[in-house]
Amino acid sequence: MATNSVVVTIEKPNNLSFPEVNGSDSLLLPDKQKAASPKQFTWVLLLKAHRVLTSLSWVAMTFKSMFLSIKKRIALSDVSEEEPKSRGRLYRFIKVFLFISILALVLEVIAHFKKWNLQMLHPWEVQGLVQWSYMAWLSFRVDYIAPFVIFLSKSCTVLFLIQSLDRLVLCIGCFWIKYKKLKPTIEGEAYDIEDCSSFPMVLVQIPMCNEREVFAQSIAAACQLDWPRERVLIQVLDDSDDGNLQLLIKDEVSSWREKGVNIVYRHRLIRTGYKAGNLKSAMGCDYVKDYEFVAILDADFQPNPDFLKLTVPHFKGNPELGLVQARWSFVNKDENLLTRLQNINLCFHFEVEQQVNGVFLNFFGFNGTAGVWRIKALEESGGWLERTTVEDMDIAVRAHLNGWKFIFLNDVKVLCELPESYETYKKQQHRWHSGPMQLFRLCLPAIITSKITIWKKANLILLFFLLRKLILPFYSFTLFCIILPLTMFIPEAELPLWVICYVPIFMSFLNILPSPKQFPFLVPYLLFENTMSVTKFNAMVSGLFQLGSAYEWVVTKKTGRSSESDLLAFAERESKSLSEEKISRRHSESGLELLSKLTAEDVPSVKKKNKLYRKELALALLLLTASARSLLSAHGVHFYFLLFQGLSFLVVGLDLIGEQMS
């Protein structure tokens, strides 16, 4: 008989007894008989303790290095030039909010560890001033603060959903355009290449102001446009206040004129009105009446030689067409994290917003450059006005009210560059978001009394201005930077997960679709957009109420990165033209030689430093305080969102995003 036997007994069909195992257990379950020795147990404890100490030391070193980096950045950074403004109402409000949040957090921490419960305490059972303060805070919060915060959060949530629906409709429109392959077509026959007189007269304007790094490339690109030379005139509209730079630009214009290019240099003695004043002055020249169209190219824009042949023919046989807008393409979109995030935003703007509005409404905001206007449309709409910092949007709205139609060409791209430093980007965004509110105040009566249809009026007022220019920055800042941290201390008004997580991620996913290579930056994009909301909100308020900062115009700093490859190609073409045309050395100065001249020019060096942005730093502390309160309540997703959003504000406030100055 075997040493081990298994006996199974069944009393009833539906009553199965457990197996009985007889014999040595050591053969079936050998591990059961093995007991860990004290020595092995000690080694296990030591190993676990070593892992814990290693993790703690790593965390400590990480925090130490982070603290030292922050300390070094603060020591070496300049306070933001916006410091006097940051001490305005918004900054004071954030500081007061932060101070109250810290006090509330201290009370909540004490209450958490002492396990105070308001419902189990009677007034006569209160012991000490701290406990009384906590009870008073809870009563005041429930009776007075919670109802207002609940109303505000629900209102912002409704605005958030409306804006998300608008963006979803735009995306559906873009998908429909892709599916149906809708695109503007050229009506009528093309221009006769052999008959130059069949080409319309085109004026090309290059407005610039102290654009030392990029003026040569923009002039060179304009001079190489494929259009009959006698049918095009290039105006270099220089508003620079640097005498040496003016001489260099004049020299560049002269060298191209001597090569047969029809180009003129203009410099205003009285430089008022910024870019609008510059363009208005240029359009006042007597010879402009001989031209039918005007192409506007900013100093860092480099159109392909076929730019005019791809845009101007759309006007043929379409007398109601006032503007043809091309798309921007960015040479430095992968330069750093800041340029990548800007590229996501602008790709969505052109691919979705501009294209959908152009196809279905024949109206969109002029982007200020890389576009061709019918001069008649400009004149009938009142020309360039200096009343706002968004002269491009101003002329577009007035032309739309006069019945002119616009076309957006998504497949015609003009090379340019993005701001690489946060300081430059912040100033650009302030101008872009304060100007529309100035314009809305000025244009509202004209929109109401205009002869366009009710639908077009509603689109201009409700969608173009209110929803996309006012409501978007308002709810972004209020909901995610004020109400969300506030709800951590007021649990009665807690926001649901779909508001702070699911819907924002889905909308960010839609935003990133036009630039699919940037999908790894989905979460940083979401956090950065919320971080920028403080700048956009501040700009929107200053423009709406006509505060002093709304009228600031700061020229966006250029690095000239887009000129490097083009200058090499340009030098190669010039070396060929040297042997073929046998022009003198003075007349054949290449782009590279000009670049070396610029480098050798005596330019006063200014020591640049990264800056500190106090509003962003105050909001970082506020969000991190709210995340600590969320951790006490074990909110989960709320905690992680507040933590990472606070860290993103900290990174931006310390100017650790974008170009870093050594």
RAWOJO-V346764 format. One record per helix or strand. SS is the DSSP state (@ for helix, = for strand). FROM is the first residue (numbers start at 1). TO is the last residue. Records with the same first field share a line. If there is no record, write none. Layout:
BEGIN
SS->FROM-TO + FROM-TO
END
This chain:
BEGIN
=->5-7 + 10-12 + 15-16 + 20-22 + 78-79 + 202-208 + 232-238 + 263-267 + 293-296 + 302-302 + 321-330 + 371-374 + 405-416 + 421-421 + 611-612 + 658-658
@->25-28 + 30-33 + 38-76 + 83-86 + 89-114 + 118-120 + 123-125 + 129-180 + 196-198 + 215-223 + 229-231 + 243-257 + 274-283 + 286-290 + 307-315 + 337-360 + 375-380 + 391-401 + 422-449 + 454-489 + 491-493 + 497-544 + 548-551 + 561-581 + 585-588 + 591-600 + 614-632 + 637-653
END
